[in-house]
Amino acid sequence: MKRRIILTCAAYGLAIFGLFVSSTDALARVVAKIDLSSQNMTVSVNGWPYASWKVSTARRGYRTPTGSWRPKWLARMHYSKKYHNSPMPHSIFFLGGYAIHGTKSIRRLGRPASHGCIRLHPSNAKKLYNLVKKYGMRNTQIKIQR
């Protein structure tokens, strides 16, 4: 009798585990929060902390919009038509021409330096880009606050 109960419990546990994995995959969410005052981005996946990175946002005379968005489109490599064909690797566009993307100006990370986009170290931009690709644009949220 005990053996039968243990097997039943084990089978039940596997069934629950299967439901848990399926529901987690269905609810997968990536949230990138950008704090303009600290020039920092925190990323969470499914509510769990994933990373915290320095960013550069708009310098004086330009603006980085505040609010909440979902990505509109992705580009593994984009070149800015507006700013001298500047490379924008691993771009995540969320509002018109505004994007989160990698930069070669890594010394400026942690302070305002851009024309409005959110600049990241290239390796971090690639990580975020891959998360968005993995979980989907519909399951990704970009939040920018002062």
N, C-alpha and C positions, 0 to 999 in steps of 0.2 A: 504494500500500500504506500509506504513512504517513497519508494522508488518512483512510482507512478506520479505522485504529487510533485516530486522534484523535477521530473521530466516535463510535466505540465507547466510548472513555474518557469523552467528554462525556455520552453517554447513560447510562453507568454512574454517573457523578457525579450526574446528575439523579435517578436511581433511588435512590441512597444518600441524597441530600438529602431526597427525599420520605419515605423511611423515618425519617430523623432527625427531621423535623418532626412526623410522626405519633407517633413514640414519645415525643417531648418533650411533646406535648399530652396524651398518655395518662398520663404520669408527673408532670404539673404538680402542684406542691405549694406551699402557702403555710404558713410556719411563723412564728408570732408568739411570741417569747420575752420574758417579762416578768421583770425582775429587781427584786424587792421592795427590796433593800438600796440600789440605785442609783436606784430609781423611773424606770426606763427600759424601753422596749420596742424590740426589734430585730425587723425583719420581713425574711424572705428568701423569694424565689420561685424555685423549682426549684434551690435550693441557692445562689443568688446573692443578695448583700445588696441589699435594696430600700430600707429606711429605718431610721432610729433616732429615736425620739420620746420626749419626757418624758411620764410618766404620773402619775396620783395613784391610790394604792391605799388600803387600809383605814387609818384613823386609829386612835388609841388607843381601846380598848374595842370594836373591831370587828376582823374578820379577812378577809383575802383568802386563799382556799384555795391551797395549793401542789399541783402535780402536772401531769398532761398530759391534755388533753381534745380532743375534736372539737366544733365548734359543734353545738348541738342545734336552735336556731331563730334566725331573723333578723327584725328589725323595723326598717323604715326610720325610724319614729318610735314610740317606746314611752313611756308615762307610768307612773311607779312608783306602784303602788297602796299600797305599804308606806311610802313617804316623800313624802307630801304632793303626789302627782301630779307629781313632778319630771320634767321632760323628759329623755329618754334617746335622743337622735338616733343613728341608725345603730348600733343595738344588735346585738351578737353574743352570744347567750346560750349558755353552755357548761356550767353546772352549776346546776340549780334556778333561783333568781333572780339568780345571778351573771352579769354580762355585761361585755363591753368596749363602751364607748359614748362618744359625744361629751359635752362638758360646757360650760356657760357660765362655770364657775369656772376660767378659763385661768390666772389669776394663781397658783393653787395647784398647777399642774402641776409635777412634780419633787419633790413631798413628799407624805406621806400626808395624805389629806383626805376619803376616801370612807367609805361604810358597808360597803365590801367589794368593790364593783365596780372595774373598771379604767377610769379616766377618761382620755380623750384630747382633744386639741384637736379641735374639730368638723371641720375640714378633713381631719385625719389619720384620724379615725374614719370619715369618708366614703370615703377612699382604701382603708382596710382592708376596710370593708364591701363595696366594689366588687370588691376582689380575691377575697373569699370567694364573692361571687355569680358571678364569672367562672370561678373554678377549682372551685368546689363545696365544700360543707361536708365531704364525705368526703375531700377532698384538702387539708384545712386542719387544722393542729394548733396548739393553744394550750398553751404550756409556761410554768408559773409557778414560779419558784424564789426562795429567800431569798438 
